[in-house]
């Protein structure tokens, strides 16, 4: 990421810093002060030393607060899981000297805390997370397009959502964010029952983003439901490959600390 404040992470940009990156051949116009004369003495060729440039990161957390995030068949709902992820990521960013901000998307964009690296900023983010609740229908895709234009500088955008919308709309948002040069990561939160649909008696299903409800025999619709979920996930994966998004499907009975550790390790380019 670009900026004038130094964080604790490496940048893909080359500059003059403490950490050596690589050698490259000298080309006319290069600063001769960066020529490695010891290499020249050994090889009779000019080589330039390049270093990693330390820069600051702007983390923008986009949290889905639509009604479907309140669902949870186990001890932890998608909403509780999302808040844990958002709070921890904000803490990690601010602790290492980077900026973190929070945007909450429900029917309206009802929370917009711009990124800041001040330690007191973390308190504002956590207080907002504490008072928010998932309600009503989603406006996530509209707000993603809005934020793609409004976030003024290149940023690391992390979406935390169950992505319950048409895949084409979600992929269009990813393309917009990538077009604006943002680095995009997605935590796709799913309850295990949403995947397995392993129910053995009639249930009353309630639309958490509306007022509709139906009574159905799950075993009669399991095959069609699972096929629909499979098509939906396949469409999202195709969009991930197309848009070069850092996508992570997360089941909410997974330990969120392990999920974050795996995410951060992969961001470092290491094998888990």
C-alpha positions, 0 to 999 in steps of 0.5 A: 500500500502507498502512504507516508507513514511507516507500518510494520509490513512489507510493500510490493513497491521498491525503494530505499529502506533497511530490508534488502530485496534483490539485485537488478542490472543497471540501466542508464538513468539509475542512481549510481549511489545504489550501484553495488561496487563489490559485485562490480569488482567480482563480475565486471558488471553494474548491478543496482541494489533494491530494497523493500519500501515500508509504507502504511496500509489503510484497512477498510472493514465493510460489515454486512448488517442485513437481517440474514446475518442474525442466523445461527444454528449453533452457539455463534451467529454469523453476526457475532462471528463477523463482529469478532473478525472485524474487531480483531482485524482493526486491533491488529492494523492499529497496533502495527501503526496502520489505519483502520476504518469501519463501514456498516451496510444494512438498508442504509450505510448507517456507519462510516468511520474513516480509517485512522491509526490513533489508538483511541480510534479502536475504541470508537470502532468497538463501541460502534460494533457493540451498538449495531444489530443486523436488521431488515434487508441488505443494501450491500451491493449499492453501498459497495459501489458507493464506497468504491468511489468514496474511499479516496486512496488505494486501500485494503478492503475487507468485506465480512458478509454472508453474501446473500445476493445475486452473484452477478451483483456481488461480482460487479461490486468486486470489479468496481473495487478492483478498478479503483485499485483497491486490494479486496478480501472477502470473509464469506460467512455461512452457517453449517446448516445453510450448507448441509440443510440436514433437517429431518422434520417439518420447519417453519422458515422465516425470511429474516430480511422480510416478513414472509414465512413458509412451512416446508418438509426439508427432505422433500426439497433437500436435493434442489436446495443443495443443487441451488447452493452449489450453483451459487457457490460455483458462480461466486468462485468464478467471480473470485478468479475473474476479479482476483479477490482474496476469498475465504469461505468460513463456516461459523463453527470454525475457531475464528482465531484459526481462521484469522491465523490462516488468512494472515499467514496466506497474506504473507505468501506462506504455506499453511 
